[in-house]
Amino acid sequence: MSRRYVRSLAVVALTVAVMAPTLAFAAWTDPIVRCGGVLPVAAGEGRVAQPACTVCDIAKTAQNLLNTAIYIAVFLSAGLFAWAGIIYVTNIANHGEITRAKTIFANVIFGLVIILASWLVIDTLMKVLVSENVNLGPWNQIC
């Protein structure tokens, strides 16, 4: 076998070994949608009984979707930071690639700021619209 093939195989094996625990613990403990819709869902035929949705459930569903999107965005931004770092380090003499890496860094930081600012605005708006008293205490405690 060639050295390049062995090196590629080692990289794939290392990636699988690092990602295996992440995939094993990938199940969410809380469902994104916690209610059964407009009408309550009765238990039976493998279903769990769920109450009908209220305004609070809709707000919690929106918050859960937003939190899930933030988790995904942070994970992807870590990968993009790593990719930009690899480009930066491996092309130290190539000014065009260094500029490209710096642009990736700037775009990822800008995207994270936009995502986190939107989370703050939406979370505050949901608390103001849904809650009787505006309580800006612990996050994700709307109703």
Phi, psi and omega per residue, in radians:
M1 nan 2.581 -3.132
S2 -1.385 2.759 3.134
R3 -1.100 -0.653 -3.127
R4 -1.133 -0.711 3.120
Y5 -1.113 -0.767 3.137
V6 -1.124 -0.718 3.124
R7 -1.121 -0.760 3.108
S8 -1.107 -0.722 3.107
L9 -1.113 -0.678 3.119
A10 -1.158 -0.687 3.111
V11 -1.127 -0.763 3.117
V12 -1.114 -0.768 3.133
A13 -1.108 -0.716 3.112
L14 -1.149 -0.709 3.102
T15 -1.096 -0.772 3.108
V16 -1.102 -0.731 -3.139
A17 -1.129 -0.636 3.134
V18 -1.312 -0.656 -3.070
M19 -1.438 -0.332 -3.068
A20 -1.009 -0.825 3.110
P21 -1.117 -0.608 3.123
T22 -1.116 -0.743 3.138
L23 -1.216 -0.562 3.137
A24 -1.198 -0.594 -3.119
F25 -1.739 0.358 -3.045
A26 -1.354 -0.205 -3.114
A27 -1.226 2.324 3.101
W28 -1.336 2.462 3.099
T29 -1.391 -0.563 -3.140
D30 -1.950 2.335 3.091
P31 -1.249 2.699 3.130
I32 -1.222 -0.760 3.089
V33 -1.837 2.119 -3.030
R34 -1.764 -0.076 -3.076
C35 -2.120 3.045 -3.002
G36 -1.715 0.111 -3.129
G37 1.927 -2.672 -3.108
V38 -1.220 -0.708 3.127
L39 -1.876 2.608 3.097
P40 -1.140 2.561 3.127
V41 -1.735 2.200 3.141
A42 -1.455 2.687 3.112
A43 -1.295 2.623 3.114
G44 2.486 2.692 3.136
E45 0.924 0.768 3.100
G46 1.402 0.114 3.135
R47 -1.745 2.632 3.055
V48 -1.737 2.441 3.139
A49 -1.100 2.332 3.128
Q50 -2.310 2.447 3.105
P51 -1.316 2.913 3.073
A52 -1.232 2.700 -3.122
C53 -1.313 2.486 3.038
T54 -2.067 3.136 3.107
V55 -1.072 -0.677 3.124
C56 -1.107 -0.669 3.127
D57 -1.154 -0.649 3.106
I58 -1.149 -0.731 3.111
A59 -1.147 -0.690 3.118
K60 -1.182 -0.632 3.085
T61 -1.117 -0.764 3.096
A62 -1.082 -0.713 3.121
Q63 -1.140 -0.716 3.116
N64 -1.125 -0.710 3.089
L65 -1.104 -0.745 3.133
L66 -1.138 -0.735 3.102
N67 -1.106 -0.717 3.109
T68 -1.097 -0.744 3.105
A69 -1.101 -0.635 3.115
I70 -1.189 -0.722 3.096
Y71 -1.031 -0.784 -3.138
I72 -1.139 -0.736 -3.128
A73 -1.129 -0.699 3.124
V74 -1.157 -0.712 3.104
F75 -1.084 -0.803 3.135
L76 -1.167 -0.636 3.132
S77 -1.177 -0.597 3.066
A78 -1.097 -0.726 3.087
G79 -1.119 -0.703 3.118
L80 -1.203 -0.640 3.049
F81 -1.072 -0.752 3.121
A82 -1.110 -0.751 3.138
W83 -1.095 -0.783 3.119
A84 -1.124 -0.653 3.091
G85 -1.125 -0.702 3.097
I86 -1.119 -0.764 3.107
I87 -1.068 -0.755 -3.107
Y88 -1.118 -0.789 -3.065
V89 -1.288 -0.677 -3.066
T90 -1.393 -0.277 -3.111
N91 -2.117 0.841 -3.037
I92 -1.126 -0.463 -3.133
A93 -1.613 -0.205 -3.086
N94 -1.707 1.837 -3.051
H95 -1.178 -0.517 3.106
G96 -1.141 -0.725 3.129
E97 -1.265 -0.582 3.068
I98 -1.121 -0.729 3.078
T99 -1.098 -0.713 3.103
R100 -1.081 -0.751 3.127
A101 -1.123 -0.735 3.110
K102 -1.124 -0.637 3.087
T103 -1.135 -0.703 3.100
I104 -1.108 -0.791 3.100
F105 -0.983 -0.850 -3.100
A106 -1.114 -0.743 -3.130
N107 -1.146 -0.676 3.132
V108 -1.165 -0.764 3.113
I109 -1.097 -0.768 3.127
F110 -1.071 -0.746 3.106
G111 -1.112 -0.733 3.105
L112 -1.113 -0.705 3.102
V113 -1.088 -0.752 3.121
I114 -1.101 -0.788 -3.109
I115 -1.125 -0.792 -3.120
L116 -1.229 -0.597 3.069
A117 -1.178 -0.686 3.097
S118 -1.153 -0.629 3.079
W119 -1.078 -0.766 -3.135
L120 -1.118 -0.759 -3.132
V121 -1.158 -0.822 -3.114
I122 -1.155 -0.719 3.134
D123 -1.110 -0.742 3.121
T124 -1.156 -0.740 3.112
L125 -1.092 -0.724 3.140
M126 -1.139 -0.668 3.120
K127 -1.176 -0.672 -3.141
V128 -1.215 -0.711 -3.079
L129 -1.357 -0.560 -3.025
V130 -1.680 -0.699 -3.032
S131 -1.432 2.536 3.108
E132 -1.267 -0.727 3.066
N133 -1.971 2.333 -3.103
V134 -1.287 1.858 -3.131
N135 -2.046 1.962 -3.112
L136 -1.710 0.574 -3.138
G137 -1.322 -2.201 -3.079
P138 -1.080 2.423 3.121
W139 -1.164 2.706 3.064
N140 1.147 0.324 3.086
Q141 -1.943 1.386 -3.027
I142 -1.527 -0.945 -3.084
C143 -1.937 nan nan
